């Protein structure tokens, strides 16, 4: 074996050992491990469930008609029911809404609200209320609403929107607790 080959093999060996040491040190010094269990959460901060649901049946919604179009809330409720969402009885909104839709949710429904947002192709107004209890999401249908997105459009929209983000002032709900609530 030539001297150049030996030198190259030694160099590759040293680089491989350095890479292994670097990875081990990075894993040992990782400070993000506590983020998933909510241990850094200030007292009284809401615990937000940011997991996207696996099945639309895990999402409970109440559709409110924010327009003058009669029967719109009932029609949209039926569309969501046909797409396997859990729905409450539709109602009339106390206020009118001029845009496509408004999605009102609390800490327990952050991930679920993100899924609903995709059904409006990210054209909906997201209204987060940290004091809101329960996982029911209110959807106020507005004047600019035309129709819900198709399954393909929803999937594309989910990719464009990205993962749900933690709302300001909220802490991440521990994964074990979020999974238990989803069952």
C-alpha positions in Angstrom: 0.0 0.0 0.0 1.4 3.4 -0.9 2.0 6.2 1.6 -0.7 8.4 0.0 -3.3 5.6 0.5 -2.4 5.1 4.1 -2.5 8.9 4.7 -6.0 9.1 3.1 -7.3 6.1 5.2 -5.9 7.7 8.4 -7.6 11.0 7.5 -10.9 9.3 6.8 -10.7 7.4 10.1 -9.9 10.6 12.1 -12.9 12.4 10.5 -15.2 9.4 11.2 -14.2 9.4 14.9 -14.6 13.2 15.1 -18.1 12.9 13.6 -19.1 10.2 16.1 -17.8 12.3 19.0 -19.6 15.4 17.8 -23.0 13.5 17.5 -22.6 12.0 21.0 -21.7 15.4 22.6 -24.7 17.0 20.8 -27.1 14.4 22.1 -25.8 14.5 25.6 -25.9 18.3 25.8 -29.3 18.6 24.1 -31.4 21.1 26.1 -34.7 20.7 24.2 -35.7 17.5 26.0 -37.8 19.3 28.6 -39.9 21.2 26.0 -42.1 18.2 25.3 -43.0 17.6 28.9 -44.1 21.2 29.7 -41.7 21.5 32.7 -40.7 25.0 31.7 -44.3 26.2 31.6 -45.1 29.2 33.8 -47.9 28.6 36.4 -51.4 29.3 34.9 -50.3 29.2 31.3 -52.7 27.1 29.1 -51.4 23.8 27.8 -51.9 23.7 24.0 -52.5 20.5 22.0 -50.8 21.2 18.7 -51.0 17.6 17.3 -52.8 17.3 14.0 -55.6 14.7 14.3 -55.3 11.5 12.4 -59.0 11.3 11.7 -61.5 14.1 11.1 -63.9 12.3 13.5 -61.5 13.6 16.3 -62.5 17.2 15.5 -65.8 18.6 16.9 -67.1 21.7 15.2 -70.1 24.0 15.5 -70.9 25.9 12.3 -72.4 29.4 12.6 -73.9 31.4 9.8 -72.3 34.8 9.7 -74.2 35.8 6.5 -77.7 36.6 5.4 -77.9 33.4 3.3 -80.6 31.2 4.8 -79.5 27.6 5.4 -75.8 28.1 4.9 -74.8 26.8 8.3 -76.9 23.7 7.8 -75.4 23.1 4.4 -71.8 23.5 5.6 -72.5 21.4 8.7 -73.7 18.6 6.4 -70.6 18.9 4.2 -68.4 18.5 7.3 -70.5 15.6 8.5 -70.0 13.9 5.1 -66.2 14.3 5.6 -66.5 12.5 8.9 -66.1 15.4 11.3 -68.1 15.4 14.5 -70.6 18.2 14.3 -72.9 20.1 16.7 -76.2 21.6 15.6 -75.6 24.7 13.4 -76.7 28.1 14.5 -76.9 31.8 13.5 -73.9 33.9 14.4 -74.6 37.0 16.5 -72.3 39.0 14.3 -71.9 39.2 10.5 -68.6 38.1 8.9 -67.5 39.5 5.6 -64.5 37.2 4.8 -64.5 33.5 4.0 -64.6 32.0 7.5 -63.5 32.6 11.1 -62.2 29.6 13.1 -62.5 30.2 16.9 -60.6 27.8 19.1 -58.9 27.4 22.4 -55.7 25.7 23.7 -57.1 22.2 23.5 -57.9 22.5 19.7 -54.8 24.2 18.2 -53.9 21.2 15.9 -57.5 20.5 15.1 -58.1 24.2 14.1 -55.1 23.9 11.7 -56.8 21.0 10.0 -60.0 23.0 9.6 -58.0 25.9 8.2 -56.9 23.7 5.4 -60.5 23.0 4.4 -60.8 26.8 3.7 -57.4 26.8 1.9 -55.8 29.0 4.6 -58.3 31.8 3.7 -59.9 31.7 7.1 -59.3 34.0 10.1 -57.9 32.1 13.0 -59.1 33.4 16.4 -57.3 31.9 19.4 -58.8 32.4 22.9 -56.5 31.1 25.7 -59.4 31.1 28.2 -61.6 28.9 26.0 -62.3 25.5 27.5 -62.9 22.3 25.6 -61.9 21.1 22.1 -65.1 22.3 20.3 -64.2 24.7 17.4 -66.6 27.3 16.2 -66.6 28.0 12.5 -68.3 31.2 11.4 -69.1 31.1 7.7 -68.7 34.5 6.0 -70.0 36.3 2.9 -67.0 35.3 0.8 -67.4 31.6 1.4 -67.9 29.5 -1.8 -67.2 25.9 -0.9 -65.0 23.6 1.2 -61.8 22.3 -0.4 -61.6 18.9 -1.9 -59.5 16.2 -0.3 -56.6 16.8 -2.6 -56.7 20.6 -2.0 -56.8 20.0 1.7 -53.7 17.8 1.6 -51.9 20.5 -0.5 -53.1 23.2 1.8 -51.8 21.3 4.9 -48.4 21.1 3.3 -48.4 24.8 2.5 -49.6 25.8 6.0 -47.1 23.6 7.8 -47.2 22.2 11.3 -49.4 24.0 13.9 -47.5 26.5 16.0 -47.7 27.1 19.7 -49.9 30.2 20.4 -48.4 33.1 22.3 -48.4 32.5 26.1 -49.3 28.8 25.8 -47.1 25.8 26.7 -46.9 22.6 24.8 -49.3 19.9 26.2 -47.3 16.8 27.1 -47.5 14.2 24.4 -48.9 11.5 26.7 -51.7 13.8 27.9 -52.5 14.9 24.3 -52.7 11.3 23.1 -54.9 10.4 26.0 -57.3 13.3 25.2 -57.4 12.3 21.6 -58.8 8.8 22.4 
